[in-house]
Amino acid sequence: MPLKYSEIPRVFLHTGDAYIGVKPTIVSTVLGSCVAISMFSRRTKQGVICHAFLPFRAEAKADNERSIQICRYVDTAVDHLLMCMLRLGVKKNELEVKLFGGATGLTTSQVRPPSALGIGDKNISAALDCLSEKGLHPCRMDVGGSVGRKILFATHNGDIWLKRLEKQIFSNDSKRVK
C-alpha cells in the first residue's frame, strides 16, 4: 500500500548539509543565492539532496583540511552526492538530476549592476560545470532571478515542490516539478 503524504517523515535541510534518502522522506529547504542539487534513481527509489552556498572549496579554503560540511561547496557537494548514489548501487546513467536556487541576492539585487556575477550566478555556473564534468545534466532547473525559493524533495519518487518567495513572504506561485 502506498504511503500517504501525511505519513512520510519530514526533515529540514540546513545550509551546507546533505540528506541521503534510503527511506521515503520529504526534505525541505529554503534557498536564496544557495543552490540545491538533487539526484534520484527511479529503479532504487532513493534520492539525495544538498544545500550548497559557495561555488568552489579551493576559493574559500586554501589549506588541505577536510571541511566538516562537505556540502558547503558546490564542487564537493556534487562529488559527495554522486558517490552516495553509486554506493547505494545506482548507475550514473539512471540518475535524474535537478538544480534549484542561485538567486542574485534578496537584498543586493537592486544595488549591483545586473551583469555583475553575484554569488548566486557563480553557484549556478559551478553546479552546471561540476555536473557536466561528471557527465550529468539537470533534467529540471529553476535557477537565478531575484527571489528565494522554498523546495520540498520527496526522496522516494524524486518529485520536487517549489514555492517562490517574494520579499521573504510566500507567494501564490507554487508548482510541482517532476
N, C-alpha and C positions, 0 to 999 in steps of 0.2 A: 504494500500500500504506500503510495507516495506521501511524503511529508507535507503537512500543511505549512504554509509560510510562517504562521504564528508559532509553530513548534520548533523552528530552526534556531539554534543558538546564534547570538549576535556578539560581535567583537568590534571595538573601535580601534582603528589603526592609527597610531601616533606617528608624527614626523620622524623619519629615519628608521622606521620599523618595516617588517615584512610579516606576512601571515601565510602559512602553508596549510591549505585546507584538505586534509585527508578525510575528514568527515564533513557533511553538509554544515556550512556556516554562512551567515550573512556578515560581511565585513564592511564597515562604513568608515569613511574618512572625509575630511574637508580639505580642499586644495585651493591655494592661491597661486603663487608662482611655482610651487612644487608640482611634481608630476607623479601620477600613479600609473604603474605598469602592471597589467595582469597577464597571466599565462594560464591556459586551461586546456585539458585533454578531454574530449568527448568520450574516448574509449574507457579511460580510467575514472572519469567523473571526478577529477581532482583539479584544483587550481591554486595558484599562488598570486599574491599581490604585494606591491611595495609602495611606500610613500617617500620618494627621494626629494631632497631640497637643494642639492648642489650638483653641478654637472660632472665634475671630474675630481677624484680624490687627490690626484697629483697637484692640482691647482690649489687645493685647500690645505694640504698637509704634505710637507716636503720630506719628512722622515719616513722610515720604513715600518714604523709601528703600526700594527694591525688595528684598525678602528673598531671600537666596541660596537658601533652601529654601522655595519657594513652597507646597509641600505640608505644611509645618509646621502650617498653619492650615486648618481645615475649610472655611471660606468660599472661600479662594483655591484650595484643592485641588479643590473641585467645579468651579470655573471652568476650571482647568487641564485636568482630565480631560475635561470636555466639549469644550473647544477642541481637544484632541488627537484625540478621536474624530471631530469634524467635519472636521478637516484630513485624516484618513485616508479621508474620503468616506462616513462613516457618517451616516445621518439620525437626528436626535434621537428620532423616534418608534420606531426599531428598537432602541434601547438597552435592555439588560437591566441594571438597577442592583441591586447587593446591598450591604448595610451590616452591619458586624460590629464588636464591641468595646464600649467605653464602660462598663467595669466600674466599680463605685463606688470602687474603690481596694482593693488587696490588703492594705494594712496599716492603713488607717483605717476600714474598713467597720464595725468594732465600736465605734469611738470616737465618731463623729459620729452625730447623730440621723438615722434613715432618711429623714426628709422633707427634709433639707437637700440642696440641689443641689450635688453634687460635680462635679469636672471631667469625669468620665465621663458624667454626666447632661447636662451642658452640651454636650459633644461630640456626643452623640446628637441633642439638640434642634437644635443648629446644623446638623448634617448633614441632618436631615429638613426643616428650614426652607429651607436653601440649595437642596436638590434640588427642593423644591416650587416655589420661586421660578423655577426653570428649566423647570418643567412635567414634572419627573421624579419617579418614586416607586419605592422599592425593591420588587422582586418577591420578595425574600427578605431576612430580617433575623435576626440573633441578637445581641441587644444587652442591655446592663445586667447586673444581677446583681452578684455579688461575686467572681467568678473570672475569671482571664485566659483568653485563647484563643490557640491556635496555628492558623493557617489556611494552606492551600495553594490557590493560584488557578491554574487552567490557562488560559492566555491564549488558546488556540486553540479551546476549546469552552465556556468560561465556568463550568465546574464549580469548586466550592469544597469542600474537605475541611476539616472543623472538628474540633478537639480541645479540650475544656475543660481548663483547668489547675487543679488543686486544690492549694493551698498550695505553689505553684511546682513541683509534681510532676505529670507526665502522669496523667490519669485514664483509666479504661476507657471513658469516654463519648465516643466518636468517631463522627462521622456525616458522610456526604457530602451536600452541599447542592447541588441543581441549580438 
